Every structure is written in structure tokens, then in C-alpha cells.
Amino acid sequence: ALLSANVAFVGATFAVARQLDLHIIEMKLGLLTVFRRGRLRMGAVPLGASVRFPNVQENDGEYPDAQLFENKPRYVRTAIALSGPAGMLVAALVLRGTTGWNSFLRAFEQIVMGALAPSSRGADLVTGYLHLVSTEGAMTGIGALLAKLAAYNLFPLPIVAGGNAFIQFLSAPGKGLSESTWSNLQKVGLVILL
């Protein structure tokens, strides 16, 4: 189920990047890389997905300034940041139809309430999900998980796509965050999530 979320995230980001004429350096599915082929990296642990583009910090003259991610217009950088969650939502809608949309909308409240009361509300949500999978099947469970992960990724936290979109929208072209600032924001986002 998590692998399908990663594939939807990376696939949508790849498709949008190609439409917006962005060069892709790397596409990662999961953590702890165990397989490499060209630009694709697959990890042993199916948590997280990302697409890496040419950027100012890593560019050694290989890419012209116009190809660097930070130099793209705000709408391009924001669209790229939001494309992964959009891909997961589309996959959820394909698997569950309007029920997938309802799962997506309910997810925002469920995520917040589950985080505020993990031992009661969080446990109830996990039990409900397991019941859904056992009664309606794995594909329905995958669709529900995709909808929830799409919503989760839209929260404005630096470690997920919503936070990245917010930062990209606020940053003027050519004025991206330094690597150390971005790293510190990611750490803050991780602390908030934990």
C-alpha cells in the first residue's frame, strides 16, 4: 500500500515536471536504497518518496541557470510541490470513486484528532482501517490510505509537500532557501510530527 502511494507521488511529480520542462536528477521510492537504475532509486523501506531537480547548491555548471529549480517561477515550483499529493488523490479516486474524495476530506480532521489523542482516537482510526481492509478488500484499503496520505501531505509542515508548496509560493525566483535553512525547517517539521 505504501509503495503504491510512493509510485503515485513520484509518478505525478514526474508527469508535471515533464509538462513544465524540468530536468529530473533522481526519483526516490522509499528509504535505504537497495535498487538503482538510471535516475530511479528504490528503497527497502517503503516510507517516503521524492523527486530531485537541478538546484543552485549542487550545480557545478552542468545545468544552465534557467534549468535550476530555484530559478523557475513560483507557480512552477508550487505546482511541482503539490503534484505528489494530487497524484495520490487521483489514485484514491480511481480506486474508491466518490468514497475516496470523502476519505480525503475526513482525513484532515482524523489526522489532527489522531495526533492529539493517539491512544484513543488514533487507535480507533487504525482499528477502523483494519476493519475496512478485512471487509472490503485490499484495493479499498489502498484507496483509503492514498486519500489519507494525500491529505497528510498537504499540511503546511516543512517536511511534507504542503510545507514545501507554501515555501515555494513565498520564495521569489532565484531566492530559494539555503540548504542549511531548508534542513533546519525539515527538522522542525519532523519534531512537530513526532
Protein Blocks (a to p, Z undefined) as FASTA:
>chain_A
ZZmmmmmmmmmmmmmmmmnopacfbdcedehifbdehjbccdfblghjddddddfklpgo
jacfklpmklpcfklmmmmmmmmmmmmmmmmmmmnommlmmmmmmmmmmmmmmmmmmmlm
mmmmmmmmmmmmmmnojklmmmmmmmmmmmmmmpccfkbmklmmmmmmmpcghiaccfkl
mmmmmmmmmmmmZZ
